[in-house]
Amino acid sequence: MGRYRHSAESLMRRIAKQNYLSPVHLAVDLNNFFSLEHEIPIGIYDVNHIVGDVEINLGNSETGYDGLNGRYNKLTNILYSKDEKGAFGSPFVDSVRTSVTEETTEALQIFYLRPSLEEDYCNKLLSSCGKMFTQVAGGEFTTALLSADNPSVTIEVKK
């Protein structure tokens, strides 16, 4: 079985091969920029296609979804996000079901931060990216950091 590359590593490899990224739309382009700048995978999801609470789990042989890469992606032993309908994101590829479009008005970004990073640095990074995203795209942002000391967060979504 081959090694999976997380999305930021895949983006960097594409650019190194001079297979440059084509603009998609503002939200995806900003997400790719942040991912490349900070060398971490970042998922972005349309909140209007998320049902109920979001959880982060470790996948098993039953876990997977149709991804933006055009394939069904199995998530065995891979960190992933899920809602009431099932899995929708991972550090490797996002799902078709919750993908953002130009019509997206509310998005959830999940930064898959390295556990070795200091919490203070992580909070500053999230705040900085949130400020830049909203300066360019408009809107408001809220950040929350999951950690060993804070394994659960609640973010109220205004619908």
Helices and strands as residue ranges (DSSP letters): H 7-16, H 26-38, E 42-46, G 47-49, E 55-58, E 64-66, E 72-74, E 79-83, E 86-89, E 107-111, H 119-137
